């Protein structure tokens, strides 16, 4: 109960008649360009630059620091002033 080759050919002929070969060629080129730029972006993100790695290390170091202290709510301090 799959799609036969003749059904695919009929659909292809209808698509070509509706859009024309020039528009289909342009759409194919646009899709190919988008895929190419996507692959390049993925490849670039996998190969991080050394300065990016240094920034990541600094961010990790800053996240590990814990500052202990007392935090006072502004609403609580105002209530204390009124009393």
N, CA, C and O atoms as a Maestro MAE file, in Angstrom:
{
 s_m_m2io_version
 :::
 2.0.0
}

f_m_ct {
 s_m_title
 :::
 protein
 m_atom[332] {
  # First column is atom index #
  i_m_mmod_type
  r_m_x_coord
  r_m_y_coord
  r_m_z_coord
  i_m_residue_number
  s_m_chain_name
  s_m_pdb_residue_name
  s_m_pdb_atom_name
  i_m_atomic_number
  :::
  1 25 0.826 -1.174 0.000 1 A "UNK " " N  " 7
  2 3 0.000 0.000 0.000 1 A "UNK " " CA " 6
  3 2 0.877 1.246 0.000 1 A "UNK " " C  " 6
  4 15 0.493 2.283 0.542 1 A "UNK " " O  " 8
  5 25 2.037 1.143 -0.600 2 A "UNK " " N  " 7
  6 3 2.939 2.285 -0.684 2 A "UNK " " CA " 6
  7 2 2.653 3.121 -1.917 2 A "UNK " " C  " 6
  8 15 1.723 2.857 -2.678 2 A "UNK " " O  " 8
  9 25 3.479 4.131 -2.086 3 A "UNK " " N  " 7
  10 3 3.340 5.017 -3.241 3 A "UNK " " CA " 6
  11 2 4.096 4.397 -4.408 3 A "UNK " " C  " 6
  12 15 5.275 4.066 -4.284 3 A "UNK " " O  " 8
  13 25 3.420 4.241 -5.534 4 A "UNK " " N  " 7
  14 3 4.074 3.643 -6.693 4 A "UNK " " CA " 6
  15 2 4.871 4.706 -7.448 4 A "UNK " " C  " 6
  16 15 4.735 5.904 -7.195 4 A "UNK " " O  " 8
  17 25 5.698 4.246 -8.371 5 A "UNK " " N  " 7
  18 3 6.536 5.138 -9.167 5 A "UNK " " CA " 6
  19 2 5.676 6.047 -10.040 5 A "UNK " " C  " 6
  20 15 6.029 7.203 -10.270 5 A "UNK " " O  " 8
  21 25 4.554 5.531 -10.524 6 A "UNK " " N  " 7
  22 3 3.694 6.334 -11.391 6 A "UNK " " CA " 6
  23 2 3.048 7.486 -10.627 6 A "UNK " " C  " 6
  24 15 2.878 8.577 -11.172 6 A "UNK " " O  " 8
  25 25 2.693 7.249 -9.386 7 A "UNK " " N  " 7
  26 3 2.131 8.326 -8.570 7 A "UNK " " CA " 6
  27 2 3.171 9.424 -8.323 7 A "UNK " " C  " 6
  28 15 2.843 10.610 -8.355 7 A "UNK " " O  " 8
  29 25 4.412 9.032 -8.081 8 A "UNK " " N  " 7
  30 3 5.489 10.011 -7.903 8 A "UNK " " CA " 6
  31 2 5.735 10.823 -9.172 8 A "UNK " " C  " 6
  32 15 5.975 12.029 -9.104 8 A "UNK " " O  " 8
  33 25 5.676 10.162 -10.331 9 A "UNK " " N  " 7
  34 3 5.880 10.859 -11.598 9 A "UNK " " CA " 6
  35 2 4.763 11.873 -11.831 9 A "UNK " " C  " 6
  36 15 5.023 12.993 -12.273 9 A "UNK " " O  " 8
  37 25 3.533 11.490 -11.539 10 A "UNK " " N  " 7
  38 3 2.398 12.405 -11.721 10 A "UNK " " CA " 6
  39 2 2.540 13.622 -10.812 10 A "UNK " " C  " 6
  40 15 2.318 14.753 -11.243 10 A "UNK " " O  " 8
  41 25 2.912 13.386 -9.550 11 A "UNK " " N  " 7
  42 3 3.107 14.508 -8.612 11 A "UNK " " CA " 6
  43 2 4.239 15.414 -9.096 11 A "UNK " " C  " 6
  44 15 4.115 16.637 -9.025 11 A "UNK " " O  " 8
  45 25 5.329 14.843 -9.583 12 A "UNK " " N  " 7
  46 3 6.456 15.623 -10.089 12 A "UNK " " CA " 6
  47 2 6.046 16.472 -11.288 12 A "UNK " " C  " 6
  48 15 6.433 17.637 -11.380 12 A "UNK " " O  " 8
  49 25 5.270 15.904 -12.204 13 A "UNK " " N  " 7
  50 3 4.801 16.655 -13.374 13 A "UNK " " CA " 6
  51 2 3.903 17.817 -12.940 13 A "UNK " " C  " 6
  52 15 4.017 18.917 -13.480 13 A "UNK " " O  " 8
  53 25 3.025 17.587 -11.982 14 A "UNK " " N  " 7
  54 3 2.138 18.659 -11.503 14 A "UNK " " CA " 6
  55 2 2.951 19.778 -10.846 14 A "UNK " " C  " 6
  56 15 2.672 20.957 -11.065 14 A "UNK " " O  " 8
  57 25 3.952 19.412 -10.044 15 A "UNK " " N  " 7
  58 3 4.801 20.418 -9.384 15 A "UNK " " CA " 6
  59 2 5.557 21.240 -10.414 15 A "UNK " " C  " 6
  60 15 5.649 22.460 -10.284 15 A "UNK " " O  " 8
  61 25 6.100 20.586 -11.438 16 A "UNK " " N  " 7
  62 3 6.831 21.304 -12.490 16 A "UNK " " CA " 6
  63 2 5.893 22.231 -13.247 16 A "UNK " " C  " 6
  64 15 6.275 23.351 -13.583 16 A "UNK " " O  " 8
  65 25 4.675 21.787 -13.521 17 A "UNK " " N  " 7
  66 3 3.720 22.645 -14.214 17 A "UNK " " CA " 6
  67 2 3.314 23.847 -13.362 17 A "UNK " " C  " 6
  68 15 3.143 24.944 -13.893 17 A "UNK " " O  " 8
  69 25 3.161 23.663 -12.073 18 A "UNK " " N  " 7
  70 3 2.755 24.752 -11.194 18 A "UNK " " CA " 6
  71 2 3.863 25.789 -10.996 18 A "UNK " " C  " 6
  72 15 3.622 26.991 -11.105 18 A "UNK " " O  " 8
  73 25 5.072 25.320 -10.707 19 A "UNK " " N  " 7
  74 3 6.155 26.241 -10.343 19 A "UNK " " CA " 6
  75 2 7.096 26.572 -11.489 19 A "UNK " " C  " 6
  76 15 7.678 27.656 -11.510 19 A "UNK " " O  " 8
  77 25 7.254 25.686 -12.419 20 A "UNK " " N  " 7
  78 3 8.200 25.903 -13.509 20 A "UNK " " CA " 6
  79 2 9.590 25.454 -13.101 20 A "UNK " " C  " 6
  80 15 9.921 25.407 -11.917 20 A "UNK " " O  " 8
  81 25 10.393 25.127 -14.090 21 A "UNK " " N  " 7
  82 3 11.718 24.581 -13.795 21 A "UNK " " CA " 6
  83 2 12.657 25.637 -13.227 21 A "UNK " " C  " 6
  84 15 13.496 25.322 -12.383 21 A "UNK " " O  " 8
  85 25 12.533 26.886 -13.675 22 A "UNK " " N  " 7
  86 3 13.426 27.939 -13.196 22 A "UNK " " CA " 6
  87 2 13.229 28.186 -11.701 22 A "UNK " " C  " 6
  88 15 14.199 28.307 -10.953 22 A "UNK " " O  " 8
  89 25 11.985 28.259 -11.276 23 A "UNK " " N  " 7
  90 3 11.704 28.498 -9.863 23 A "UNK " " CA " 6
  91 2 12.145 27.301 -9.018 23 A "UNK " " C  " 6
  92 15 12.661 27.481 -7.914 23 A "UNK " " O  " 8
  93 25 11.948 26.093 -9.523 24 A "UNK " " N  " 7
  94 3 12.398 24.907 -8.790 24 A "UNK " " CA " 6
  95 2 13.917 24.885 -8.665 24 A "UNK " " C  " 6
  96 15 14.447 24.497 -7.624 24 A "UNK " " O  " 8
  97 25 14.624 25.302 -9.725 25 A "UNK " " N  " 7
  98 3 16.082 25.366 -9.684 25 A "UNK " " CA " 6
  99 2 16.547 26.374 -8.641 25 A "UNK " " C  " 6
  100 15 17.486 26.114 -7.888 25 A "UNK " " O  " 8
  101 25 15.877 27.538 -8.600 26 A "UNK " " N  " 7
  102 3 16.233 28.560 -7.617 26 A "UNK " " CA " 6
  103 2 15.973 28.066 -6.190 26 A "UNK " " C  " 6
  104 15 16.782 28.295 -5.291 26 A "UNK " " O  " 8
  105 25 14.850 27.393 -5.994 27 A "UNK " " N  " 7
  106 3 14.542 26.871 -4.661 27 A "UNK " " CA " 6
  107 2 15.573 25.825 -4.244 27 A "UNK " " C  " 6
  108 15 15.993 25.794 -3.087 27 A "UNK " " O  " 8
  109 25 15.979 24.974 -5.173 28 A "UNK " " N  " 7
  110 3 17.002 23.971 -4.873 28 A "UNK " " CA " 6
  111 2 18.322 24.607 -4.502 28 A "UNK " " C  " 6
  112 15 19.000 24.148 -3.582 28 A "UNK " " O  " 8
  113 25 18.698 25.670 -5.217 29 A "UNK " " N  " 7
  114 3 19.935 26.380 -4.894 29 A "UNK " " CA " 6
  115 2 19.866 27.040 -3.535 29 A "UNK " " C  " 6
  116 15 20.847 27.040 -2.791 29 A "UNK " " O  " 8
  117 25 18.709 27.607 -3.200 30 A "UNK " " N  " 7
  118 3 18.539 28.249 -1.891 30 A "UNK " " CA " 6
  119 2 18.635 27.231 -0.764 30 A "UNK " " C  " 6
  120 15 19.272 27.480 0.259 30 A "UNK " " O  " 8
  121 25 18.002 26.089 -0.961 31 A "UNK " " N  " 7
  122 3 18.051 25.042 0.062 31 A "UNK " " CA " 6
  123 2 19.474 24.512 0.209 31 A "UNK " " C  " 6
  124 15 19.939 24.278 1.325 31 A "UNK " " O  " 8
  125 25 20.162 24.325 -0.904 32 A "UNK " " N  " 7
  126 3 21.552 23.859 -0.854 32 A "UNK " " CA " 6
  127 2 22.455 24.854 -0.144 32 A "UNK " " C  " 6
  128 15 23.319 24.458 0.639 32 A "UNK " " O  " 8
  129 25 22.264 26.146 -0.409 33 A "UNK " " N  " 7
  130 3 23.065 27.177 0.261 33 A "UNK " " CA " 6
  131 2 22.802 27.217 1.754 33 A "UNK " " C  " 6
  132 15 23.720 27.407 2.551 33 A "UNK " " O  " 8
  133 25 21.544 27.036 2.127 34 A "UNK " " N  " 7
  134 3 21.199 27.028 3.551 34 A "UNK " " CA " 6
  135 2 21.840 25.838 4.264 34 A "UNK " " C  " 6
  136 15 22.354 25.978 5.373 34 A "UNK " " O  " 8
  137 25 21.807 24.671 3.624 35 A "UNK " " N  " 7
  138 3 22.436 23.490 4.220 35 A "UNK " " CA " 6
  139 2 23.946 23.665 4.340 35 A "UNK " " C  " 6
  140 15 24.547 23.248 5.330 35 A "UNK " " O  " 8
  141 25 24.550 24.276 3.342 36 A "UNK " " N  " 7
  142 3 25.995 24.496 3.361 36 A "UNK " " CA " 6
  143 2 26.384 25.426 4.505 36 A "UNK " " C  " 6
  144 15 27.346 25.160 5.226 36 A "UNK " " O  " 8
  145 25 25.637 26.518 4.671 37 A "UNK " " N  " 7
  146 3 25.955 27.448 5.753 37 A "UNK " " CA " 6
  147 2 25.685 26.820 7.123 37 A "UNK " " C  " 6
  148 15 26.401 27.101 8.085 37 A "UNK " " O  " 8
  149 25 24.655 25.973 7.217 38 A "UNK " " N  " 7
  150 3 24.379 25.281 8.476 38 A "UNK " " CA " 6
  151 2 25.526 24.342 8.834 38 A "UNK " " C  " 6
  152 15 25.968 24.308 9.983 38 A "UNK " " O  " 8
  153 25 26.005 23.586 7.864 39 A "UNK " " N  " 7
  154 3 27.126 22.666 8.121 39 A "UNK " " CA " 6
  155 2 28.372 23.437 8.542 39 A "UNK " " C  " 6
  156 15 29.105 23.004 9.431 39 A "UNK " " O  " 8
  157 25 28.609 24.582 7.899 40 A "UNK " " N  " 7
  158 3 29.772 25.401 8.254 40 A "UNK " " CA " 6
  159 2 29.654 25.912 9.683 40 A "UNK " " C  " 6
  160 15 30.641 25.921 10.419 40 A "UNK " " O  " 8
  161 25 28.462 26.337 10.084 41 A "UNK " " N  " 7
  162 3 28.258 26.838 11.446 41 A "UNK " " CA " 6
  163 2 28.472 25.734 12.468 41 A "UNK " " C  " 6
  164 15 29.063 25.970 13.521 41 A "UNK " " O  " 8
  165 25 27.997 24.531 12.165 42 A "UNK " " N  " 7
  166 3 28.187 23.406 13.084 42 A "UNK " " CA " 6
  167 2 29.669 23.076 13.191 42 A "UNK " " C  " 6
  168 15 30.168 22.812 14.284 42 A "UNK " " O  " 8
  169 25 30.366 23.089 12.081 43 A "UNK " " N  " 7
  170 3 31.795 22.779 12.079 43 A "UNK " " CA " 6
  171 2 32.566 23.836 12.863 43 A "UNK " " C  " 6
  172 15 33.483 23.500 13.613 43 A "UNK " " O  " 8
  173 25 32.207 25.115 12.700 44 A "UNK " " N  " 7
  174 3 32.886 26.189 13.411 44 A "UNK " " CA " 6
  175 2 32.651 26.105 14.913 44 A "UNK " " C  " 6
  176 15 33.552 26.404 15.697 44 A "UNK " " O  " 8
  177 25 31.470 25.708 15.317 45 A "UNK " " N  " 7
  178 3 31.195 25.616 16.752 45 A "UNK " " CA " 6
  179 2 31.934 24.436 17.378 45 A "UNK " " C  " 6
  180 15 32.274 24.477 18.560 45 A "UNK " " O  " 8
  181 25 32.188 23.379 16.590 46 A "UNK " " N  " 7
  182 3 32.940 22.238 17.105 46 A "UNK " " CA " 6
  183 2 34.415 22.587 17.282 46 A "UNK " " C  " 6
  184 15 35.065 22.096 18.206 46 A "UNK " " O  " 8
  185 25 34.936 23.421 16.412 47 A "UNK " " N  " 7
  186 3 36.341 23.819 16.478 47 A "UNK " " CA " 6
  187 2 36.426 25.209 17.109 47 A "UNK " " C  " 6
  188 15 36.584 26.209 16.408 47 A "UNK " " O  " 8
  189 25 36.320 25.260 18.436 48 A "UNK " " N  " 7
  190 3 36.356 26.550 19.118 48 A "UNK " " CA " 6
  191 2 37.745 27.148 19.028 48 A "UNK " " C  " 6
  192 15 38.745 26.431 18.998 48 A "UNK " " O  " 8
  193 25 37.794 28.454 18.985 49 A "UNK " " N  " 7
  194 3 39.058 29.172 18.952 49 A "UNK " " CA " 6
  195 2 39.662 29.170 20.347 49 A "UNK " " C  " 6
  196 15 38.922 29.076 21.326 49 A "UNK " " O  " 8
  197 25 40.986 29.270 20.473 50 A "UNK " " N  " 7
  198 3 41.625 29.271 21.799 50 A "UNK " " CA " 6
  199 2 41.111 30.384 22.712 50 A "UNK " " C  " 6
  200 15 40.951 30.161 23.913 50 A "UNK " " O  " 8
  201 25 40.848 31.578 22.171 51 A "UNK " " N  " 7
  202 3 40.357 32.659 23.028 51 A "UNK " " CA " 6
  203 2 38.952 32.369 23.546 51 A "UNK " " C  " 6
  204 15 38.587 32.834 24.626 51 A "UNK " " O  " 8
  205 25 38.153 31.601 22.785 52 A "UNK " " N  " 7
  206 3 36.837 31.200 23.264 52 A "UNK " " CA " 6
  207 2 36.967 30.216 24.426 52 A "UNK " " C  " 6
  208 15 36.183 30.264 25.375 52 A "UNK " " O  " 8
  209 25 37.954 29.329 24.349 53 A "UNK " " N  " 7
  210 3 38.155 28.368 25.420 53 A "UNK " " CA " 6
  211 2 38.594 29.069 26.692 53 A "UNK " " C  " 6
  212 15 38.176 28.679 27.782 53 A "UNK " " O  " 8
  213 25 39.439 30.111 26.578 54 A "UNK " " N  " 7
  214 3 39.855 30.872 27.750 54 A "UNK " " CA " 6
  215 2 38.659 31.551 28.401 54 A "UNK " " C  " 6
  216 15 38.551 31.582 29.627 54 A "UNK " " O  " 8
  217 25 37.770 32.087 27.593 55 A "UNK " " N  " 7
  218 3 36.564 32.738 28.114 55 A "UNK " " CA " 6
  219 2 35.695 31.725 28.840 55 A "UNK " " C  " 6
  220 15 35.127 32.037 29.887 55 A "UNK " " O  " 8
  221 25 35.582 30.518 28.301 56 A "UNK " " N  " 7
  222 3 34.796 29.475 28.957 56 A "UNK " " CA " 6
  223 2 35.392 29.122 30.316 56 A "UNK " " C  " 6
  224 15 34.654 28.917 31.279 56 A "UNK " " O  " 8
  225 25 36.736 29.049 30.404 57 A "UNK " " N  " 7
  226 3 37.383 28.725 31.675 57 A "UNK " " CA " 6
  227 2 37.119 29.815 32.702 57 A "UNK " " C  " 6
  228 15 36.847 29.514 33.864 57 A "UNK " " O  " 8
  229 25 37.196 31.077 32.292 58 A "UNK " " N  " 7
  230 3 36.933 32.180 33.212 58 A "UNK " " CA " 6
  231 2 35.494 32.146 33.705 58 A "UNK " " C  " 6
  232 15 35.232 32.395 34.881 58 A "UNK " " O  " 8
  233 25 34.578 31.844 32.824 59 A "UNK " " N  " 7
  234 3 33.169 31.764 33.209 59 A "UNK " " CA " 6
  235 2 32.964 30.651 34.234 59 A "UNK " " C  " 6
  236 15 32.238 30.829 35.212 59 A "UNK " " O  " 8
  237 25 33.604 29.503 34.009 60 A "UNK " " N  " 7
  238 3 33.486 28.395 34.955 60 A "UNK " " CA " 6
  239 2 34.072 28.765 36.308 60 A "UNK " " C  " 6
  240 15 33.504 28.417 37.343 60 A "UNK " " O  " 8
  241 25 35.214 29.474 36.315 61 A "UNK " " N  " 7
  242 3 35.826 29.878 37.571 61 A "UNK " " CA " 6
  243 2 34.923 30.841 38.326 61 A "UNK " " C  " 6
  244 15 34.798 30.741 39.547 61 A "UNK " " O  " 8
  245 25 34.293 31.772 37.618 62 A "UNK " " N  " 7
  246 3 33.407 32.729 38.271 62 A "UNK " " CA " 6
  247 2 32.170 32.046 38.837 62 A "UNK " " C  " 6
  248 15 31.654 32.459 39.875 62 A "UNK " " O  " 8
  249 25 31.699 31.021 38.175 63 A "UNK " " N  " 7
  250 3 30.523 30.313 38.656 63 A "UNK " " CA " 6
  251 2 30.825 29.515 39.916 63 A "UNK " " C  " 6
  252 15 29.931 29.275 40.728 63 A "UNK " " O  " 8
  253 25 32.088 29.097 40.088 64 A "UNK " " N  " 7
  254 3 32.449 28.301 41.254 64 A "UNK " " CA " 6
  255 2 32.577 29.147 42.508 64 A "UNK " " C  " 6
  256 15 32.481 28.616 43.615 64 A "UNK " " O  " 8
  257 25 32.790 30.439 42.367 65 A "UNK " " N  " 7
  258 3 32.940 31.312 43.522 65 A "UNK " " CA " 6
  259 2 31.603 31.490 44.227 65 A "UNK " " C  " 6
  260 15 30.559 31.673 43.600 65 A "UNK " " O  " 8
  261 25 31.672 31.431 45.550 66 A "UNK " " N  " 7
  262 3 30.471 31.622 46.352 66 A "UNK " " CA " 6
  263 2 30.742 32.778 47.301 66 A "UNK " " C  " 6
  264 15 31.733 32.780 48.032 66 A "UNK " " O  " 8
  265 25 29.859 33.749 47.281 67 A "UNK " " N  " 7
  266 3 29.993 34.883 48.179 67 A "UNK " " CA " 6
  267 2 28.937 34.716 49.263 67 A "UNK " " C  " 6
  268 15 27.735 34.692 48.999 67 A "UNK " " O  " 8
  269 25 29.427 34.601 50.485 68 A "UNK " " N  " 7
  270 3 28.503 34.423 51.586 68 A "UNK " " CA " 6
  271 2 28.220 35.776 52.214 68 A "UNK " " C  " 6
  272 15 29.112 36.615 52.343 68 A "UNK " " O  " 8
  273 25 27.010 35.969 52.588 69 A "UNK " " N  " 7
  274 3 26.653 37.223 53.221 69 A "UNK " " CA " 6
  275 2 25.177 37.237 53.542 69 A "UNK " " C  " 6
  276 15 24.446 36.284 53.275 69 A "UNK " " O  " 8
  277 25 24.765 38.331 54.115 70 A "UNK " " N  " 7
  278 3 23.380 38.469 54.515 70 A "UNK " " CA " 6
  279 2 22.680 39.388 53.533 70 A "UNK " " C  " 6
  280 15 23.176 40.473 53.226 70 A "UNK " " O  " 8
  281 25 21.533 38.959 53.041 71 A "UNK " " N  " 7
  282 3 20.765 39.763 52.112 71 A "UNK " " CA " 6
  283 2 19.521 40.224 52.841 71 A "UNK " " C  " 6
  284 15 18.816 39.430 53.463 71 A "UNK " " O  " 8
  285 25 19.260 41.519 52.756 72 A "UNK " " N  " 7
  286 3 18.108 42.060 53.451 72 A "UNK " " CA " 6
  287 2 17.093 42.509 52.426 72 A "UNK " " C  " 6
  288 15 17.431 43.220 51.480 72 A "UNK " " O  " 8
  289 25 15.880 42.109 52.605 73 A "UNK " " N  " 7
  290 3 14.800 42.478 51.705 73 A "UNK " " CA " 6
  291 2 14.440 43.940 51.921 73 A "UNK " " C  " 6
  292 15 14.364 44.379 53.068 73 A "UNK " " O  " 8
  293 25 14.218 44.700 50.871 74 A "UNK " " N  " 7
  294 3 13.880 46.111 50.992 74 A "UNK " " CA " 6
  295 2 12.577 46.311 51.751 74 A "UNK " " C  " 6
  296 15 12.461 47.247 52.542 74 A "UNK " " O  " 8
  297 25 11.613 45.461 51.527 75 A "UNK " " N  " 7
  298 3 10.324 45.570 52.215 75 A "UNK " " CA " 6
  299 2 10.504 45.355 53.704 75 A "UNK " " C  " 6
  300 15 9.865 46.030 54.511 75 A "UNK " " O  " 8
  301 25 11.376 44.413 54.082 76 A "UNK " " N  " 7
  302 3 11.615 44.130 55.491 76 A "UNK " " CA " 6
  303 2 12.296 45.308 56.166 76 A "UNK " " C  " 6
  304 15 11.961 45.642 57.302 76 A "UNK " " O  " 8
  305 25 13.253 45.949 55.485 77 A "UNK " " N  " 7
  306 3 13.947 47.088 56.081 77 A "UNK " " CA " 6
  307 2 13.019 48.275 56.240 77 A "UNK " " C  " 6
  308 15 13.155 49.026 57.205 77 A "UNK " " O  " 8
  309 25 12.084 48.470 55.331 78 A "UNK " " N  " 7
  310 3 11.123 49.570 55.447 78 A "UNK " " CA " 6
  311 2 10.189 49.347 56.621 78 A "UNK " " C  " 6
  312 15 9.839 50.285 57.338 78 A "UNK " " O  " 8
  313 25 9.784 48.084 56.815 79 A "UNK " " N  " 7
  314 3 8.904 47.773 57.941 79 A "UNK " " CA " 6
  315 2 9.624 48.008 59.261 79 A "UNK " " C  " 6
  316 15 9.010 48.457 60.230 79 A "UNK " " O  " 8
  317 25 10.925 47.710 59.311 80 A "UNK " " N  " 7
  318 3 11.697 47.948 60.523 80 A "UNK " " CA " 6
  319 2 11.819 49.434 60.814 80 A "UNK " " C  " 6
  320 15 11.783 49.843 61.974 80 A "UNK " " O  " 8
  321 25 11.966 50.253 59.764 81 A "UNK " " N  " 7
  322 3 12.077 51.699 59.925 81 A "UNK " " CA " 6
  323 2 10.786 52.284 60.472 81 A "UNK " " C  " 6
  324 15 10.816 53.222 61.270 81 A "UNK " " O  " 8
  325 25 9.654 51.739 60.051 82 A "UNK " " N  " 7
  326 3 8.356 52.246 60.505 82 A "UNK " " CA " 6
  327 2 8.125 51.919 61.970 82 A "UNK " " C  " 6
  328 15 7.491 52.697 62.683 82 A "UNK " " O  " 8
  329 25 8.626 50.788 62.427 83 A "UNK " " N  " 7
  330 3 8.378 50.338 63.805 83 A "UNK " " CA " 6
  331 2 9.223 51.048 64.797 83 A "UNK " " C  " 6
  332 15 9.128 50.779 65.994 83 A "UNK " " O  " 8
  :::
 }
 m_bond[331] {
  # First column is bond index #
  i_m_from
  i_m_to
  i_m_order
  :::
  1 1 2 1
  2 2 3 1
  3 3 4 2
  4 3 5 1
  5 5 6 1
  6 6 7 1
  7 7 8 2
  8 7 9 1
  9 9 10 1
  10 10 11 1
  11 11 12 2
  12 11 13 1
  13 13 14 1
  14 14 15 1
  15 15 16 2
  16 15 17 1
  17 17 18 1
  18 18 19 1
  19 19 20 2
  20 19 21 1
  21 21 22 1
  22 22 23 1
  23 23 24 2
  24 23 25 1
  25 25 26 1
  26 26 27 1
  27 27 28 2
  28 27 29 1
  29 29 30 1
  30 30 31 1
  31 31 32 2
  32 31 33 1
  33 33 34 1
  34 34 35 1
  35 35 36 2
  36 35 37 1
  37 37 38 1
  38 38 39 1
  39 39 40 2
  40 39 41 1
  41 41 42 1
  42 42 43 1
  43 43 44 2
  44 43 45 1
  45 45 46 1
  46 46 47 1
  47 47 48 2
  48 47 49 1
  49 49 50 1
  50 50 51 1
  51 51 52 2
  52 51 53 1
  53 53 54 1
  54 54 55 1
  55 55 56 2
  56 55 57 1
  57 57 58 1
  58 58 59 1
  59 59 60 2
  60 59 61 1
  61 61 62 1
  62 62 63 1
  63 63 64 2
  64 63 65 1
  65 65 66 1
  66 66 67 1
  67 67 68 2
  68 67 69 1
  69 69 70 1
  70 70 71 1
  71 71 72 2
  72 71 73 1
  73 73 74 1
  74 74 75 1
  75 75 76 2
  76 75 77 1
  77 77 78 1
  78 78 79 1
  79 79 80 2
  80 79 81 1
  81 81 82 1
  82 82 83 1
  83 83 84 2
  84 83 85 1
  85 85 86 1
  86 86 87 1
  87 87 88 2
  88 87 89 1
  89 89 90 1
  90 90 91 1
  91 91 92 2
  92 91 93 1
  93 93 94 1
  94 94 95 1
  95 95 96 2
  96 95 97 1
  97 97 98 1
  98 98 99 1
  99 99 100 2
  100 99 101 1
  101 101 102 1
  102 102 103 1
  103 103 104 2
  104 103 105 1
  105 105 106 1
  106 106 107 1
  107 107 108 2
  108 107 109 1
  109 109 110 1
  110 110 111 1
  111 111 112 2
  112 111 113 1
  113 113 114 1
  114 114 115 1
  115 115 116 2
  116 115 117 1
  117 117 118 1
  118 118 119 1
  119 119 120 2
  120 119 121 1
  121 121 122 1
  122 122 123 1
  123 123 124 2
  124 123 125 1
  125 125 126 1
  126 126 127 1
  127 127 128 2
  128 127 129 1
  129 129 130 1
  130 130 131 1
  131 131 132 2
  132 131 133 1
  133 133 134 1
  134 134 135 1
  135 135 136 2
  136 135 137 1
  137 137 138 1
  138 138 139 1
  139 139 140 2
  140 139 141 1
  141 141 142 1
  142 142 143 1
  143 143 144 2
  144 143 145 1
  145 145 146 1
  146 146 147 1
  147 147 148 2
  148 147 149 1
  149 149 150 1
  150 150 151 1
  151 151 152 2
  152 151 153 1
  153 153 154 1
  154 154 155 1
  155 155 156 2
  156 155 157 1
  157 157 158 1
  158 158 159 1
  159 159 160 2
  160 159 161 1
  161 161 162 1
  162 162 163 1
  163 163 164 2
  164 163 165 1
  165 165 166 1
  166 166 167 1
  167 167 168 2
  168 167 169 1
  169 169 170 1
  170 170 171 1
  171 171 172 2
  172 171 173 1
  173 173 174 1
  174 174 175 1
  175 175 176 2
  176 175 177 1
  177 177 178 1
  178 178 179 1
  179 179 180 2
  180 179 181 1
  181 181 182 1
  182 182 183 1
  183 183 184 2
  184 183 185 1
  185 185 186 1
  186 186 187 1
  187 187 188 2
  188 187 189 1
  189 189 190 1
  190 190 191 1
  191 191 192 2
  192 191 193 1
  193 193 194 1
  194 194 195 1
  195 195 196 2
  196 195 197 1
  197 197 198 1
  198 198 199 1
  199 199 200 2
  200 199 201 1
  201 201 202 1
  202 202 203 1
  203 203 204 2
  204 203 205 1
  205 205 206 1
  206 206 207 1
  207 207 208 2
  208 207 209 1
  209 209 210 1
  210 210 211 1
  211 211 212 2
  212 211 213 1
  213 213 214 1
  214 214 215 1
  215 215 216 2
  216 215 217 1
  217 217 218 1
  218 218 219 1
  219 219 220 2
  220 219 221 1
  221 221 222 1
  222 222 223 1
  223 223 224 2
  224 223 225 1
  225 225 226 1
  226 226 227 1
  227 227 228 2
  228 227 229 1
  229 229 230 1
  230 230 231 1
  231 231 232 2
  232 231 233 1
  233 233 234 1
  234 234 235 1
  235 235 236 2
  236 235 237 1
  237 237 238 1
  238 238 239 1
  239 239 240 2
  240 239 241 1
  241 241 242 1
  242 242 243 1
  243 243 244 2
  244 243 245 1
  245 245 246 1
  246 246 247 1
  247 247 248 2
  248 247 249 1
  249 249 250 1
  250 250 251 1
  251 251 252 2
  252 251 253 1
  253 253 254 1
  254 254 255 1
  255 255 256 2
  256 255 257 1
  257 257 258 1
  258 258 259 1
  259 259 260 2
  260 259 261 1
  261 261 262 1
  262 262 263 1
  263 263 264 2
  264 263 265 1
  265 265 266 1
  266 266 267 1
  267 267 268 2
  268 267 269 1
  269 269 270 1
  270 270 271 1
  271 271 272 2
  272 271 273 1
  273 273 274 1
  274 274 275 1
  275 275 276 2
  276 275 277 1
  277 277 278 1
  278 278 279 1
  279 279 280 2
  280 279 281 1
  281 281 282 1
  282 282 283 1
  283 283 284 2
  284 283 285 1
  285 285 286 1
  286 286 287 1
  287 287 288 2
  288 287 289 1
  289 289 290 1
  290 290 291 1
  291 291 292 2
  292 291 293 1
  293 293 294 1
  294 294 295 1
  295 295 296 2
  296 295 297 1
  297 297 298 1
  298 298 299 1
  299 299 300 2
  300 299 301 1
  301 301 302 1
  302 302 303 1
  303 303 304 2
  304 303 305 1
  305 305 306 1
  306 306 307 1
  307 307 308 2
  308 307 309 1
  309 309 310 1
  310 310 311 1
  311 311 312 2
  312 311 313 1
  313 313 314 1
  314 314 315 1
  315 315 316 2
  316 315 317 1
  317 317 318 1
  318 318 319 1
  319 319 320 2
  320 319 321 1
  321 321 322 1
  322 322 323 1
  323 323 324 2
  324 323 325 1
  325 325 326 1
  326 326 327 1
  327 327 328 2
  328 327 329 1
  329 329 330 1
  330 330 331 1
  331 331 332 2
  :::
 }
}
